[in-house]
Amino acid sequence: MAVGLNAFPEIPEIKGIRFAAMEAGVKKPNKKDVVVFELAEGSSVAGVFTQNQFCAAPVRVCREHLGKASPRYLVINTGNANAGTGKSGYGKAIQTCEILAEKAGVTTEQVLPFSTGVIGEPLPVEKIVAVLPAALESLTSSNWRNTGVGIMTTDTLPKGAYRQITLGGKTVTIGGISKGAGMIRPNMATMLGYVFTDAAVDQSVLQALLKSTTNKSFNRITIDSDTSTNDSCIAVATGQSGAPLISDINSEAGAAFAEAFLAVMQELAHAIVRDGEGATKFVTVEVTGAAVQSDATKTAFEIAHSPLVKTALFASDPNWGRILAVVGRAGVETLDVDRVSIHINGCEIVRDGGRSPDYTEEAGQAAMNPEEIHILVDLGAGAEADTVWTTDFSHDYVTINAEYRT
């Protein structure tokens, strides 16, 4: 039921990246559920991860390995989160890295593991490691769609995006994949996101760029306000394009790269929202006129998280009083309700804190009918703003999550 989600793009070859997607039967047979990425030696690698304190074993291992060595391989499994599994789960994440490292001829610390799926179930590590030799033998630089399929859980479609720019006379490609449809309110990452480029980027610059763009993309989406135990987002720069090294993001080349990188990150983040569990609407919540940005951010998230707002969106019901009530309880200490205005898809609903004199129920209904909804709230207090993307709540959302383990 994805809302306006485009077909998976034909991502060009990204020099220095090879991959394979395998069927291991982690949870179900005949499903691609293990993906391996091979990174060119010397690649810069950056990562951001969930802030959920019950973070999964692979998240712990990733954080540790990133601080010890230059990663050469990523190994991802779906169907099992390896979260809430204690010391045993940690050991199985390490075991996966050890076996892949042995087969590939690298150190254990040069392998980063990722898992997604059911929380609290023992990881069937024997199924994962059994397909690793075949994965290494079938590594390729084409058919990115297979990797997108290989990391799906309740997603209905694979998600990918790319951009190409010219730097120093060389073509640079930035591309990636993401997955996620529920348990989405990322905090420093998305469910799973991977962005690769053949540009040469200093590692510290790449880490800072990933963090800043995450806050403008994956950290501004929400389906149901639940931060996962496994959220991870990785950026890899192989340096294989031949373009000059980017060591200053404020340089002309750095700024051009950052713009294209953000475009990919936002497209991948929006794809998660468009494929939200049971979603029938893609909703942009924009809050302007805030005295400080934090007021805009928390107001936007409060609207995006409100079950009453989300169910009204599903019904295409212009019950704008629900939005007004959320603005009032969002915790904006300096809020002057007489200065607030609200628009839905360009239709003025509220002016100066009350129902707009130009508003009609017919106009409100017409504004709520489309699949894509833009809610604009002006707090009338300053120049700061922020935007969050979310979905409605449908009957299918409840059904999907009620039946998730069956």
Residue pairs with C-beta under 8 A, 6 or more apart in sequence:
1 156
1 278
1 279
1 280
1 394
1 396
2 156
2 157
2 274
2 275
2 279
3 274
3 275
3 276
3 279
3 280
3 281
3 282
3 371
3 372
3 391
4 274
4 282
4 371
4 372
5 157
5 159
5 271
5 274
5 275
8 144
8 145
8 148
8 157
8 158
8 159
8 160
9 160
9 161
9 162
11 144
11 160
11 161
11 162
11 173
11 175
12 162
12 164
12 173
12 175
13 141
13 142
13 173
14 141
14 173
14 175
14 196
14 197
14 198
14 238
15 40
15 141
15 173
15 198
15 238
15 240
15 241
16 39
16 40
16 43
16 198
16 238
16 239
16 240
17 37
17 38
17 39
17 40
17 141
17 196
17 198
17 236
17 238
18 37
18 38
18 139
18 140
18 141
19 35
19 36
19 37
19 38
19 139
19 140
19 141
19 144
19 146
19 147
20 35
20 36
20 134
20 135
20 136
20 138
20 139
20 140
20 146
21 32
21 34
21 35
21 146
21 147
21 149
21 150
22 32
22 33
22 34
22 35
22 36
22 131
22 134
22 135
22 138
22 150
23 29
23 30
23 31
23 32
23 33
23 34
23 131
24 33
24 34
24 77
24 127
24 128
24 130
24 131
25 31
25 33
25 127
26 33
26 34
26 77
26 78
26 79
26 80
26 117
26 124
26 127
26 128
27 33
27 78
27 79
27 80
27 117
27 118
28 79
31 78
31 79
32 146
32 149
32 150
33 77
33 78
33 79
33 150
34 75
34 76
34 77
34 78
34 128
34 131
34 132
34 135
34 150
35 74
35 75
35 76
35 147
35 150
35 151
36 73
36 74
36 75
36 76
36 100
36 132
36 135
36 136
36 139
37 73
37 74
37 75
37 76
37 147
37 194
37 196
37 236
38 72
38 73
38 104
38 136
38 139
39 45
39 71
39 72
39 73
39 74
39 236
39 238
40 238
40 239
40 240
41 70
41 72
42 70
42 238
42 239
43 70
43 71
43 72
43 236
43 237
43 238
43 239
44 200
44 201
44 202
44 203
44 206
44 236
44 237
44 239
45 66
45 70
45 71
45 112
45 203
45 206
45 234
45 235
45 236
45 237
46 203
46 206
46 207
46 209
46 210
46 211
46 234
46 235
46 236
47 62
47 63
47 66
47 112
47 207
47 210
47 232
47 233
47 234
47 235
48 188
48 189
48 210
48 211
48 214
48 232
48 233
49 55
49 59
49 62
49 63
49 188
49 189
49 231
49 232
49 233
50 59
50 186
50 187
50 188
50 189
50 227
50 228
50 229
50 230
50 231
50 232
51 187
51 188
51 227
52 187
52 227
52 228
52 229
52 231
54 83
54 84
54 229
55 83
55 229
55 230
56 81
56 82
56 83
56 84
56 85
56 89
56 115
56 119
56 229
56 230
57 82
57 83
57 85
57 89
57 90
57 92
57 93
57 115
57 123
58 82
58 93
58 113
58 114
58 115
58 230
58 232
59 229
59 230
59 231
59 232
60 90
60 93
61 90
61 93
61 94
61 97
61 112
61 113
62 112
62 113
62 114
62 232
64 109
65 71
65 97
65 108
65 109
65 110
65 111
65 112
66 112
68 109
69 107
69 109
69 110
70 110
71 110
71 111
71 112
71 236
72 104
72 106
72 110
72 111
73 100
73 101
73 104
73 106
73 110
73 111
73 112
74 111
74 112
74 113
74 114
74 194
74 234
75 96
75 97
75 100
75 111
75 112
75 113
75 114
75 128
75 132
76 113
76 114
76 115
76 116
76 150
76 151
76 192
77 114
77 115
77 116
77 117
77 123
77 128
78 115
78 116
78 117
78 150
78 151
78 152
78 153
78 179
79 117
79 118
79 153
80 115
80 117
80 118
80 121
80 122
80 123
80 124
81 115
81 116
81 117
81 118
81 119
81 120
81 121
81 229
81 230
82 89
82 92
82 93
82 115
82 123
83 89
83 115
83 119
83 120
83 229
83 230
84 119
84 120
84 229
85 92
85 120
85 121
85 122
85 123
88 122
89 122
89 123
92 122
92 123
92 125
93 113
93 115
93 123
94 108
95 125
95 129
96 111
96 113
96 125
96 128
96 129
97 108
97 109
97 111
97 112
97 113
98 108
99 129
99 132
100 111
100 129
100 132
101 107
101 108
101 110
101 111
103 132
103 133
103 136
104 111
104 136
112 234
114 192
114 230
114 232
115 123
115 230
116 151
116 153
116 179
116 191
116 192
116 228
116 230
117 153
118 404
118 405
119 229
144 160
144 175
144 177
145 158
145 160
147 177
148 158
148 159
148 160
148 177
148 179
149 158
151 177
151 179
151 192
152 158
152 179
153 179
153 181
154 181
154 182
154 277
154 400
154 404
155 179
155 180
155 181
155 275
156 181
156 275
157 275
158 177
158 179
159 177
159 178
159 179
159 268
159 271
159 272
159 275
160 175
160 176
160 177
160 178
160 268
161 175
161 176
161 263
161 264
161 267
161 268
161 271
162 173
162 174
162 175
162 176
162 264
163 173
163 174
163 175
163 260
163 261
163 263
163 264
164 171
164 172
164 173
164 174
164 260
165 171
165 172
165 174
165 256
165 257
165 260
166 172
167 199
167 241
167 243
167 244
167 246
167 253
167 256
167 257
168 242
168 243
168 244
168 253
169 243
170 241
170 242
170 243
171 241
172 197
172 198
172 199
172 241
172 243
172 257
172 260
173 197
173 198
173 241
174 195
174 196
174 197
174 199
174 257
174 260
174 261
174 264
175 195
175 196
175 197
175 264
176 193
176 194
176 195
176 196
176 264
176 265
176 268
177 193
177 194
177 268
178 190
178 191
178 192
178 193
178 194
178 268
178 269
178 271
178 272
179 191
179 192
179 193
179 272
180 190
180 191
180 192
180 223
180 272
180 275
181 223
181 272
181 275
181 276
181 277
182 223
182 224
182 226
182 276
182 277
182 397
182 400
182 401
183 191
183 223
183 224
183 226
183 227
183 228
184 190
184 191
184 221
184 222
184 223
184 224
184 226
184 228
184 272
184 273
184 276
185 221
185 222
185 223
185 224
185 225
185 226
185 227
185 305
186 214
186 218
186 219
186 221
186 227
186 228
186 231
187 219
187 227
187 231
188 211
188 214
188 219
188 231
188 233
189 214
189 218
189 219
189 231
189 232
189 233
190 214
190 218
190 221
190 231
190 233
190 268
190 269
190 272
191 228
191 230
191 231
191 272
192 230
192 231
192 232
192 233
193 218
193 232
193 233
193 234
193 265
193 268
193 269
194 233
194 234
194 236
195 210
195 233
195 234
195 235
195 236
195 261
195 264
195 265
195 268
196 235
196 236
196 237
196 238
197 235
197 236
197 237
197 238
197 241
197 257
197 261
198 237
198 238
198 239
198 240
198 241
199 237
199 239
199 241
199 243
199 246
199 257
200 237
200 239
200 241
200 243
200 244
200 245
200 246
201 209
201 237
201 239
201 245
201 246
201 257
202 245
202 246
202 247
205 246
205 247
205 248
205 249
205 254
206 235
206 237
208 249
209 235
209 249
209 258
209 261
210 233
210 235
213 258
213 261
213 262
213 265
214 233
214 265
216 262
216 265
216 266
217 262
217 265
217 266
217 268
217 269
218 233
218 265
218 268
218 269
218 272
220 269
220 386
220 387
220 388
220 389
221 269
221 270
221 272
221 273
221 388
221 389
221 390
222 301
222 304
222 305
222 388
222 389
222 390
223 272
223 273
223 276
223 277
223 279
223 390
223 391
224 277
224 393
224 397
225 305
235 261
239 245
243 253
244 253
246 253
246 254
246 257
247 254
248 254
249 255
249 257
249 258
269 389
270 282
270 389
273 279
273 282
273 283
273 389
273 390
273 391
274 282
276 390
276 391
276 397
277 396
277 397
277 400
277 401
278 391
278 393
278 394
278 395
278 396
278 397
278 398
278 399
278 400
279 391
279 392
279 394
279 397
280 314
280 371
280 391
280 392
280 394
281 313
281 314
281 371
281 372
281 373
281 391
281 392
282 371
282 372
282 373
282 389
282 391
283 304
283 313
283 372
283 373
283 374
283 375
283 389
283 390
283 391
283 392
284 372
284 373
284 374
284 375
284 387
284 388
284 389
285 300
285 303
285 304
285 375
285 377
285 387
285 388
285 389
285 390
286 300
286 374
286 375
286 376
286 377
286 385
286 386
286 387
287 295
287 296
287 297
287 299
287 300
287 303
287 376
287 377
287 378
287 379
287 385
287 386
287 387
288 296
288 376
288 377
288 378
288 379
288 384
288 385
289 339
289 378
289 379
289 380
289 381
289 382
289 383
289 384
289 385
290 296
290 299
290 332
290 379
290 381
290 382
290 384
290 385
290 386
291 334
291 379
291 381
291 382
291 384
292 382
292 384
293 384
293 385
293 386
295 330
295 332
295 334
295 379
295 381
295 384
296 379
296 384
296 385
296 386
297 386
297 388
298 330
298 331
298 332
299 326
299 327
299 330
299 332
299 377
299 379
300 377
300 386
300 387
300 388
301 388
302 326
302 327
302 329
302 330
302 331
303 309
303 323
303 326
303 327
303 330
303 375
303 377
303 388
304 310
304 388
304 389
304 390
305 390
306 322
306 326
307 393
308 319
308 322
308 325
309 322
309 323
309 326
310 390
310 391
310 392
310 393
311 392
311 393
312 318
312 319
312 322
312 368
313 368
313 373
313 391
313 392
313 393
314 392
314 393
314 394
316 365
316 368
316 369
317 368
318 344
318 349
318 361
318 364
318 365
318 367
318 368
320 342
320 344
320 349
320 350
320 364
323 342
323 349
323 375
323 377
324 340
324 342
324 350
327 335
327 340
327 342
327 377
327 379
328 335
328 337
332 379
332 381
334 381
335 379
335 381
336 380
336 381
337 353
338 352
338 353
339 352
339 353
339 379
339 380
339 381
340 350
340 352
340 353
340 377
340 378
340 379
340 380
341 348
341 350
341 351
341 352
341 356
341 377
341 378
341 380
342 348
342 349
342 350
342 375
342 376
342 377
342 378
343 349
343 374
343 375
343 376
344 364
344 367
344 368
344 373
344 374
344 375
344 376
345 367
345 368
345 370
345 373
345 374
346 367
346 374
347 359
347 363
347 364
347 366
347 367
348 356
348 358
348 359
349 355
349 356
349 359
349 364
350 356
351 357
351 358
367 373
